[in-house]
């Protein structure tokens, strides 16, 4: 074959399918192809089922992890509320300041109980509803968080400056 190394089929020629009856194809070969097709379909079904099982197991592990972290976060918030309440009691001679500390502690206790009571789906639904109500606030918040993250990454990637000259001097042999 000169020029093109691949055989060309005629544009109007049908593509041969070994699974359909064609002249010259033995019955045993058709049965072999059908059996192979059945095996491949069976393997695909088994792989899909195992994949679904793995996804379900991963989802359950993630939910369990989030529930444990949620309980820890709720306990931390409630501990902080108790610390603030105790700090307010130490300031006994100023009732306005004590009322402020008590109010802050009450708010944190409510937050802790809300975290404990709600599921991950509830938090997701609330966040989604807020994003739909105030998309500009979410965009601005995301932008600000990105700027803060970029500044943090940039500042943590610089080597510390040497006290006697350029920071590059410490890397020279």
Buried (B, 14 or more C-beta within 10 A) or exposed (E): EEEEEEEEEEEEEEEEEEEEEEEEBEEEEBEEBEEEEEEEEEEEEEEEEEEEEEEEEEEEEEEEEEEEEBEEBBEEBBEBBBEBBEBBEEEEEEEEEBEBBBEBBEEBBEBBBEBBEBEEEEBEEEEEEEBEEEEEEBEEEEEEEEEEEEEEEEEEEEEEEEEEEEEEEEEEE
